[in-house]
Amino acid sequence: MMSGSSHENLFELLAEDCIFWSPVVHTPQRGRDITYLYLSAASQVFSDDFCYVSEMVDGSRAVLEFNCAIDDIQINGVDIIQVRDRQISEFKVMVRPLKAVSKVHERMMSMLEKLKASTS
């Protein structure tokens, strides 16, 4: 989903009531617009070497494992995606190790501020 896909297509794939679970925010982010904002920020934060390395699909739920690096910190994580009526209804991200979580938090907050400022 991150590598090379169109942001317009991503927006259309998100259910209006989509819920986004961030590894660095303690509350769920509710709605298509905020989910799209987080995923757009992530697509700019994660490096060109971002890649999904495995997937597990069970009915309407998929778990996609990914690897990438930021500032030479190796990041391993999973996206847990729930689909309803051919749209993403829930998107949960988990990241490890702790050093990676801290780096993702730092970069995502900065990118989210930039994206929010550009849409205001």
C-alpha positions as a printed NumPy array, in Angstrom:
array([[  0.   ,   0.   ,   0.   ],
       [  2.831,   2.405,   0.745],
       [  5.088,   1.791,  -2.187],
       [  3.999,   3.55 ,  -5.332],
       [  0.238,   3.471,  -4.899],
       [ -1.846,   6.527,  -5.653],
       [ -3.004,   8.653,  -2.742],
       [ -6.305,   9.31 ,  -4.531],
       [ -6.952,   5.586,  -4.705],
       [ -6.086,   5.238,  -1.031],
       [ -8.665,   7.847,  -0.021],
       [-11.367,   5.976,  -1.939],
       [-10.375,   2.701,  -0.247],
       [-11.002,   4.137,   3.228],
       [-14.47 ,   3.793,   4.744],
       [-15.984,   7.076,   5.875],
       [-15.993,   5.818,   9.482],
       [-12.52 ,   4.243,   9.299],
       [-10.592,   3.964,  12.569],
       [ -6.812,   4.43 ,  12.612],
       [ -4.738,   3.062,  15.504],
       [ -1.306,   4.67 ,  15.668],
       [  1.62 ,   3.135,  17.547],
       [  2.367,   6.556,  19.054],
       [ -1.079,   8.024,  19.843],
       [ -3.033,   6.587,  22.773],
       [ -6.499,   7.196,  21.328],
       [ -7.999,   5.875,  18.104],
       [ -8.215,   8.378,  15.264],
       [-11.716,   8.217,  13.809],
       [-12.791,   9.058,  10.287],
       [-11.589,   8.857,   6.704],
       [ -9.917,  12.275,   6.651],
       [ -7.702,  11.748,   9.713],
       [ -6.851,   8.189,   8.658],
       [ -5.849,   9.476,   5.239],
       [ -3.744,  12.207,   6.864],
       [ -1.85 ,   9.673,   8.998],
       [ -1.284,   7.284,   6.091],
       [ -0.161,  10.146,   3.834],
       [  2.306,  11.291,   6.496],
       [  3.609,   7.748,   6.889],
       [  4.175,   7.445,   3.145],
       [  6.476,  10.48 ,   3.349],
       [  8.211,   9.519,   6.614],
       [  9.117,   5.95 ,   5.78 ],
       [ 12.123,   5.475,   3.565],
       [ 12.317,   4.228,   0.017],
       [ 13.315,   0.829,   1.361],
       [  9.888,   0.31 ,   2.99 ],
       [  8.597,  -3.092,   1.959],
       [  6.048,  -5.625,   3.04 ],
       [  7.788,  -8.922,   3.765],
       [  4.867, -11.186,   4.648],
       [  1.108, -11.245,   4.786],
       [ -1.572, -13.252,   6.524],
       [ -5.171, -12.979,   5.375],
       [ -8.184, -14.411,   7.164],
       [-11.508, -13.419,   5.675],
       [-11.834,  -9.647,   5.902],
       [ -8.688,  -9.113,   8.002],
       [ -5.083,  -8.916,   6.823],
       [ -1.831,  -8.632,   8.759],
       [  1.034,  -7.23 ,   6.682],
       [  4.544,  -7.296,   8.125],
       [  6.93 ,  -4.574,   6.961],
       [ 10.559,  -3.52 ,   7.292],
       [ 12.283,  -0.197,   6.663],
       [ 14.836,   2.137,   8.209],
       [ 14.886,   5.747,   9.402],
       [ 18.273,   7.305,  10.197],
       [ 19.886,   3.855,  10.211],
       [ 17.367,   2.578,  12.772],
       [ 15.857,  -0.667,  11.522],
       [ 12.089,  -0.742,  11.872],
       [  9.928,  -3.849,  11.896],
       [  6.178,  -3.627,  12.161],
       [  2.778,  -4.833,  11.118],
       [ -0.279,  -3.223,   9.608],
       [ -3.504,  -4.917,  10.694],
       [ -6.235,  -4.05 ,   8.237],
       [ -9.955,  -4.782,   8.541],
       [-12.117,  -4.529,   5.417],
       [-15.876,  -4.016,   5.312],
       [-17.881,  -3.654,   2.102],
       [-14.675,  -3.492,   0.029],
       [-13.299,  -0.555,   2.038],
       [-10.777,  -0.336,   4.869],
       [-12.755,   0.084,   8.084],
       [ -9.846,  -0.218,  10.513],
       [ -6.087,   0.268,  10.14 ],
       [ -3.817,  -0.555,  13.069],
       [ -0.036,  -0.083,  13.05 ],
       [  2.403,  -1.735,  15.449],
       [  6.146,  -0.992,  15.397],
       [  9.236,  -2.382,  17.11 ],
       [ 11.812,  -1.982,  18.665],
       [ 11.364,   0.864,  21.169],
       [ 14.068,   2.968,  19.514],
       [ 12.099,   2.698,  16.262],
       [  8.856,   3.723,  17.982],
       [ 10.565,   6.864,  19.289],
       [ 11.947,   7.734,  15.843],
       [  8.588,   7.096,  14.138],
       [  6.873,   9.308,  16.731],
       [  9.354,  12.144,  16.171],
       [  9.086,  12.036,  12.381],
       [  5.326,  11.47 ,  12.205],
       [  4.501,  14.38 ,  14.514],
       [  6.674,  16.684,  12.422],
       [  5.143,  15.489,   9.145],
       [  1.578,  15.69 ,  10.481],
       [  2.171,  19.311,  11.516],
       [  3.458,  20.116,   8.016],
       [  0.521,  18.395,   6.321],
       [ -2.034,  20.056,   8.597],
       [ -0.455,  23.472,   7.94 ],
       [ -0.551,  22.932,   4.177],
       [ -4.273,  22.091,   4.238],
       [ -5.264,  25.051,   6.451]])
